[in-house]
Amino acid sequence: QLGDRFQTGMKVGNIGQAYAEIGQYERAERHLRKAIELCRQVEDVSGLSDVLTTLGQVLLYQGQVPAARTLFNESLEVALKAQSAYSEMRSRIYLGMAKLEGGEPAESALQEGSIATELSRRSDMPQGVVFGLMVMARALSSLGKKEEALQRSSEAMALVATGTPIVGVEEALHEHAKVLRDLGRTTE
């Protein structure tokens, strides 16, 4: 029975993720909350961290920044206990984004992006490097450090240009365009 709940939790979480990816956030939220409940029942800490992050993303996309931030903090705590580099990287990237969206000091978001980037480099996770660098770029831009922001953003784009598959690359390209816009470089 425990194995059944574990498998069901994974499947329900995957369905929630799929709904999130197509923008059906209410359905995604319902499935993800059920997956969280199942992960807790079977003590699947790695799955729990991932589902908490995904639910946080859904809430962040809906503008529910404080609730999303709470989930990212919980996800990070779970990831650290589980010693899961991947889950920690995701938690830190989205926590950094939530901090920026919530108007918190950009230095805090910069720190999250920096930790996520270095963790991703050590763990050979190019996607984490790209998104960690983009969080850093957004934070640096918020701090008025436009040239440094461009350096981080350009570093991320150089990694994308290698052809390394990056899920969600369109988000990174969009953030790069924002950095260029902030520098007045709208023709690039």
N, C-alpha and C positions, 0 to 999 in steps of 0.2 A: 504494500500500500504506500509506503514511503517513496519507493521508486516511481510509482504511478504519479504521485503528487509532484515529484521532482520533474518528470517528463512533461506533465501538464503545465507546470510553472514555466518551463522553457518555451513550450508551444504558445501559451497565452502571451508571454512576453514578446515573442516573435510576431504574433498577430498585432499586438499593440504597437510595436515598432513599424510594421507595415502601414497601419492606419496613420501613424504620425508622418510617415514619409509621403503620404498622399494628401496630407492636410486635413484628415478627418480626426480632429483633436479630441472631440468628446468621446468617440469610440476608442481612440487610442488611450485616453486617460482611464476609461473603465477597465480595459484589458490590462493596462500596466498596474493599476491598483490591485487587481486580482493576482497578478504575477508576483507583486511585492508580498502579498499575504501568503502565497504558496512558498515563495523563497524563504520567508521567515519560518514557516512551519517545518520545512525540511532542512533548515539551517544552511542553505546554499548562499554563503557570504559573497562569493564572486558574482553569482547571478543577481543577488540582491543589489550590489553596488551598480551593476550595469543597468538594471531596471530603474533604480532610483535616478540615475543620471538621465535616462531616456525620458522618464516622466518629468524631470526637471526641464528638459529641453522643450517638451510639449507646453509646459506652463510658461516658460520664457517666451516662446513664440506667440503665446496668447497675451503677453504683457503682464503676467503675474510674477513679477520679478522677486518680491520677497519670498513667496512660496517656492519658487524655483531655487533660489539661493539656499533655503533651508534644506531642500532635497540634495543639492550639490554638496553641502557641508556634511550631511549624513552619509552620502555616497563616498565622500573622501575618507571619512572616519572608518567606514566598513572596508574600503579598499586598503587602507593602511594596516588594518588588523589582519586582512587576508593576505597581505604582502603581494598584491596584484599590481604590477607595474602598469598594465594596460588600463585597468579600472581607475588607478590613481591618475594617470595621464588624462583620461576623459573627464574625470571629476574636476581636476584643476583647470582644464581648458574652459569648461562650461562655468565653473565658479568665477573665473576671471571675466568671462563675458557678462555674467550676471552682475558682477561688481561694477562693470562699466555701464551697463544698462540702468543700474540702480543709482547711479550718481555717487558711488563711493569713491574714495581717493584712488586715483589712477595708479598710484605706487603699489597698492595692494594687488590690483589686477596684473600689473607688470610682474610682480613677484610670482604670481600663480603661473603666468605664461612662461616665465623664465624656468621655473622648476619643471613644468611640463615639457618644455623643449629639451632641457638637459636629460631628464629621465627618458624621453623618447630617443634621444641620440644614443644613450647608453644601452637601451633595449632594442635598438634597430627597428624603430617604429616610425617610418617616414611620414605617415599621416599625422602623427602626434607632433613631429617637428614642424610641419607646415602650419598646423593650427596653433601650436604654441607660439610660433613666430608671429602669427597674425594677431594673437591676443596682445603680444608685446608691442606690435606696431600700433595697434589701436590705442593702447595705454600711453605709449610715447607721444603719439599725436595729440592725445588729450592733455598731456603735460607741456605741449608746445615744442616738443623736441622732434620737429618735422623731418629733419635729415636722418636722424637715428631711426625714426619710424620707417622711412623709405628704405634704409639699409636692411632692417629686419624683414620688411615686406618683400623686397627684392630677393633676399636670400630664400624666402619661401617660394617665390615664383621660379627661381633657378632650380629648386628641387622639383617643382611641378614640371618644368621644361625637360627634365631628364626622361620623362615618360613613365616615371614610377606611378603606378596606379594609386590615386588618392580619392577615396570616397568623399563626396561633398566638395570637390575641387571648385565648383561654381561659387560656393560661399567664400573660399579663399580669394578667388579672382575678384569678386565683388568688394571684399575688404581692401584688396590692393588698389582697386579703382578709387576707393574713398581716400586712401593715403595720397594717391597722385592728385586727386581733386584738392585736398587740403594744401598741397604744395603749389596749386595753380597750374598743374601740368595736365590739362584736360585733353590734349591731343595725343597722348601716348597710349 
